[in-house]
Amino acid sequence: MGHKMLVRVARCQLLVSCLFILILAAACCFVTAVTGQSPHFTILVGASPSESPIRDLHYAMILYGCSVCILLLLTALVSAASVQRESQTLMATAFIGFGFLFCILMAGLTWTQECKNLVEASYLDVYDDIFEQVLRRSSEDAKKQLVQTHDIFQCCGKTGGHLNIPDSHNFCKNREEHDCVSIISKALHIHLHWVRMLLLLSLGFTVYGMVLTSFLYFSLPRGNVWDRRGEYSLNNALICPPGTTQDTPLSQLLPNHSVQ
């Protein structure tokens, strides 16, 4: 009874974990969509020169987020199906999926920790380039991009003697002149903080899923199932019961038959 109870508890915990993993997959999809479609990112990515690393970083973050979403979704579905069908093959597949997730999530956590300064510097370099072009009055497109950036981030210019720009009222609609460098840095820090939180939560459920799937895989004896619950198998239907032969009439093997 103790072993059966542990198996049932593990099955329930794995199903609950699959539910939370599906929620995490939806959250990762939302954050990926924000990264790819939010004007806070697209305005600077679109204004960046072709040789800037910001474009490759942006596309890499979107591709990574989509990969994590798909793996979370598939692993949760396979795990739930393995519990419902009591299949060792599906359980082993779920364990392998959790293993892939573990590697990918660890790589993402390491990258966000080591390359966050590179991401921040890339975005700020794009803003500095636009800002300097407006100071030199070399491009009308740069002025439009700067106005859009100020409207999106609700800021105006930079500190350090660069706020005295000719015709600043044309592209600074805010009366309070907030430093755009600090606001852009703060927005990036908040976004990366939520990304790391989702990756850590996903990593925790991934490790827990690996433990549960391995336990259930070895708890399921080969050729048997956890709990039949009144179900019957026809695998041994041709095996004759003791004391009978294969030539015994079928009517004599039926229950409650009357001998005439």
C-alpha positions as MATLAB code, in Angstrom:
seq = 'MGHKMLVRVARCQLLVSCLFILILAAACCFVTAVTGQSPHFTILVGASPSESPIRDLHYAMILYGCSVCILLLLTALVSAASVQRESQTLMATAFIGFGFLFCILMAGLTWTQECKNLVEASYLDVYDDIFEQVLRRSSEDAKKQLVQTHDIFQCCGKTGGHLNIPDSHNFCKNREEHDCVSIISKALHIHLHWVRMLLLLSLGFTVYGMVLTSFLYFSLPRGNVWDRRGEYSLNNALICPPGTTQDTPLSQLLPNHSVQ';
ca = [
       0.000    0.000    0.000;
       2.851    2.388    0.777;
       4.419    1.963   -2.651;
       1.072    2.336   -4.412;
       0.335    5.483   -2.436;
       3.718    6.968   -3.399;
       3.032    6.198   -7.039;
      -0.389    7.856   -6.910;
       1.046   10.922   -5.187;
       3.821   11.142   -7.778;
       1.297   10.877  -10.601;
      -0.827   13.679   -9.142;
       2.231   15.849   -8.600;
       3.386   15.311  -12.178;
      -0.038   16.280  -13.516;
      -0.051   19.423  -11.373;
       3.484   20.217  -12.536;
       2.337   19.840  -16.145;
      -0.404   22.385  -15.479;
       2.074   24.909  -14.093;
       4.464   24.218  -16.976;
       1.667   25.040  -19.427;
       1.108   28.319  -17.568;
       4.840   29.047  -17.756;
       4.786   28.276  -21.480;
       2.003   30.832  -21.963;
       3.968   33.385  -19.898;
       7.118   32.762  -21.951;
       5.106   33.230  -25.157;
       3.798   36.544  -23.827;
       7.283   37.786  -22.887;
       8.626   36.668  -26.270;
       5.816   38.547  -28.027;
       6.620   41.657  -25.975;
      10.285   41.343  -26.913;
       9.482   41.008  -30.591;
       6.602   43.484  -30.946;
       6.927   46.059  -28.158;
       7.844   49.521  -29.486;
      10.336   49.876  -26.628;
      12.512   47.370  -28.487;
      11.477   47.712  -32.116;
      12.093   51.481  -32.283;
      15.776   51.130  -31.388;
      16.260   47.913  -33.350;
      14.775   49.521  -36.455;
      16.942   52.604  -36.043;
      20.159   50.647  -35.549;
      22.732   50.435  -38.373;
      23.260   47.165  -40.164;
      26.622   46.541  -38.474;
      25.172   46.956  -34.979;
      24.948   43.733  -32.881;
      21.543   44.747  -31.564;
      19.717   43.161  -34.500;
      21.350   39.761  -33.989;
      20.748   39.952  -30.239;
      17.099   40.821  -30.758;
      16.469   37.991  -33.208;
      18.386   35.554  -30.995;
      16.207   36.447  -27.983;
      13.025   35.951  -30.008;
      14.215   32.612  -31.407;
      15.274   31.433  -27.968;
      11.940   32.425  -26.423;
       9.983   30.575  -29.121;
      12.111   27.459  -28.627;
      11.533   27.479  -24.871;
       7.776   27.932  -25.345;
       7.522   25.008  -27.756;
       9.633   22.692  -25.591;
       7.669   23.561  -22.452;
       4.388   22.896  -24.219;
       5.455   19.601  -25.798;
       7.088   18.283  -22.636;
       4.025   19.067  -20.530;
       1.695   17.347  -23.015;
       3.885   14.254  -23.312;
       4.200   14.003  -19.529;
       0.443   14.245  -19.023;
      -0.161   11.646  -21.746;
       2.375    9.274  -20.183;
       0.534    9.437  -16.860;
      -2.874    8.897  -18.407;
      -1.786    6.020  -20.668;
       0.662    4.530  -18.185;
       3.255    4.178  -20.917;
       6.929    3.656  -20.212;
       7.833    4.863  -23.700;
       6.049    8.174  -23.224;
       7.497    8.503  -19.737;
      11.017    8.034  -21.092;
      10.278   10.578  -23.829;
       9.078   13.057  -21.215;
      12.266   12.544  -19.202;
      14.388   13.208  -22.303;
      12.319   16.338  -23.014;
      12.934   17.597  -19.477;
      16.636   16.919  -19.992;
      16.704   19.057  -23.153;
      14.787   21.776  -21.332;
      17.285   21.736  -18.478;
      20.206   22.298  -20.847;
      18.449   25.069  -22.781;
      17.248   26.864  -19.651;
      20.700   26.732  -18.065;
      22.210   28.166  -21.254;
      19.641   30.980  -21.232;
      20.262   31.814  -17.573;
      24.012   31.896  -18.147;
      23.612   34.117  -21.205;
      21.306   36.612  -19.499;
      23.717   36.893  -16.586;
      26.893   37.308  -18.628;
      25.581   39.309  -21.610;
      23.153   41.710  -19.952;
      25.759   44.481  -20.094;
      26.286   43.820  -23.804;
      22.539   44.069  -24.473;
      22.258   47.304  -22.519;
      25.300   48.826  -24.207;
      23.974   47.897  -27.667;
      20.630   49.628  -27.096;
      22.239   52.711  -25.564;
      24.746   52.971  -28.418;
      21.849   53.125  -30.889;
      20.216   55.934  -28.920;
      23.525   57.803  -28.655;
      24.008   57.526  -32.413;
      20.539   58.940  -33.129;
      21.080   61.669  -30.577;
      24.404   62.744  -32.097;
      22.907   62.812  -35.590;
      20.204   65.195  -34.382;
      22.825   67.411  -32.724;
      24.671   67.668  -36.039;
      21.378   68.189  -37.900;
      22.552   65.626  -40.410;
      19.337   63.633  -40.847;
      15.637   64.340  -40.665;
      14.939   60.630  -40.258;
      17.094   60.605  -37.145;
      15.038   63.468  -35.727;
      11.806   61.550  -36.326;
      13.275   58.452  -34.707;
      14.418   60.494  -31.729;
      10.953   62.007  -31.309;
       9.381   58.544  -31.405;
      11.907   57.253  -28.872;
      11.147   60.128  -26.508;
       7.411   59.553  -26.840;
       7.707   55.822  -26.154;
      10.054   56.065  -23.176;
       8.594   59.345  -21.884;
      12.017   60.968  -21.653;
      14.009   63.744  -23.274;
      17.702   63.843  -24.110;
      20.658   62.977  -21.922;
      22.326   64.506  -18.901;
      25.842   65.884  -18.996;
      25.426   69.094  -20.930;
      23.560   67.625  -23.916;
      20.130   68.937  -23.046;
      20.663   72.364  -24.553;
      19.699   71.324  -28.079;
      18.473   73.823  -30.664;
      14.737   73.613  -31.225;
      14.408   71.087  -28.424;
      10.696   71.810  -28.107;
      10.154   70.189  -31.495;
      11.077   66.748  -30.268;
      10.764   67.003  -26.480;
       7.055   67.038  -25.693;
       7.534   66.355  -21.979;
       7.913   69.359  -19.753;
       9.983   67.347  -17.319;
      13.232   66.413  -18.983;
      14.015   62.858  -17.867;
      17.314   61.284  -18.769;
      16.651   58.795  -21.585;
      19.792   56.797  -20.845;
      18.689   55.945  -17.312;
      15.096   55.222  -18.391;
      16.166   52.908  -21.224;
      18.557   51.120  -18.861;
      15.806   50.728  -16.273;
      13.381   49.325  -18.867;
      15.970   46.779  -20.011;
      16.746   45.762  -16.426;
      13.059   45.197  -15.662;
      12.563   43.144  -18.812;
      15.627   40.987  -18.174;
      14.530   40.545  -14.548;
      11.207   39.048  -15.661;
      13.009   36.871  -18.199;
      15.309   35.486  -15.512;
      12.383   34.891  -13.157;
      10.540   32.862  -15.817;
      13.672   30.897  -16.638;
      14.285   30.094  -12.960;
      10.688   28.953  -12.433;
      10.832   26.844  -15.573;
      14.130   25.357  -14.443;
      12.668   24.433  -11.061;
       9.673   22.646  -12.577;
      11.972   20.996  -15.113;
      14.179   19.464  -12.427;
      11.107   18.387  -10.456;
       9.623   16.852  -13.607;
      12.822   14.899  -14.235;
      12.681   13.456  -10.717;
       9.003   12.502  -11.016;
       9.267   10.955  -14.477;
      12.317    8.887  -13.510;
      10.564    7.671  -10.345;
       7.404    6.720  -12.211;
       9.337    5.058  -15.017;
      11.120    2.688  -12.636;
       7.994    2.203  -10.509;
       6.121    0.827  -13.480;
       7.055   -2.876  -13.832;
       7.729   -3.950  -17.375;
       4.654   -5.487  -18.923;
       2.349   -4.346  -16.129;
       0.482   -1.184  -15.258;
       0.089    0.937  -12.135;
      -3.624    0.436  -11.548;
      -5.964   -1.621  -13.727;
      -9.165   -0.303  -12.125;
     -11.380   -3.058  -13.526;
      -9.865   -3.006  -17.019;
      -9.104   -6.315  -18.700;
      -6.464   -7.339  -21.174;
      -6.814   -9.775  -24.041;
      -3.103  -10.466  -24.220;
      -3.480  -13.819  -22.397;
      -6.909  -14.699  -23.679;
      -5.655  -17.746  -25.587;
      -4.022  -19.284  -22.525;
      -6.181  -22.183  -21.339;
      -7.091  -22.304  -17.672;
      -5.776  -25.195  -15.568;
      -7.614  -28.495  -16.015;
      -8.873  -27.655  -19.513;
      -7.673  -28.379  -22.999;
      -7.825  -26.399  -26.184;
     -10.606  -28.737  -27.423;
     -12.928  -27.842  -24.542;
     -16.167  -26.358  -25.884;
     -16.581  -22.654  -25.349;
     -19.957  -23.116  -23.658;
     -18.276  -25.019  -20.814;
     -15.876  -22.180  -20.183;
     -18.659  -19.601  -19.806;
     -19.799  -18.745  -16.269;
     -23.241  -19.793  -15.022;
     -23.771  -22.338  -17.838;
     -26.247  -25.149  -17.273;
     -25.349  -28.719  -18.056;
     -27.989  -30.293  -20.210;
];
